[in-house]
Amino acid sequence: MLPLPVSGLNEFSKEYRLFQRNFLRGAMDVEMDANGRILVPKTLTKFASIEKEVILVGVGNRLEIWNPAQYEEYLISDENEFADLAEKYLGEAE
């Protein structure tokens, strides 16, 4: 079973509210310029160690911006480990 998204948690729970505030504390509204570009706030570029190049990764209903070297380090390099995760979350292929 997949975990509930943050929006699916009980809003009347004190722990939920504490978790939600901390989970979303880095979220920021940004606007596109006339050319359709966004400026990533300096606090977020510093947090993500972004200098010049980035990788955009679509993950479900969101877009992640990564430092390319950190993204490569984060990925699973062992095919068996990936296969185990796929089986755990998606089940065996029939």
Buried (B, 14 or more C-beta within 10 A) or exposed (E): EEEEEEEEBEEEEEEBEEEBEEEEEEEEEEEEEEEEEEEEEEEBBEEBEBEEEBBEEEEEEEEEBBBEEEBEEEEEEEEEEEEEEEEEEEEEEE
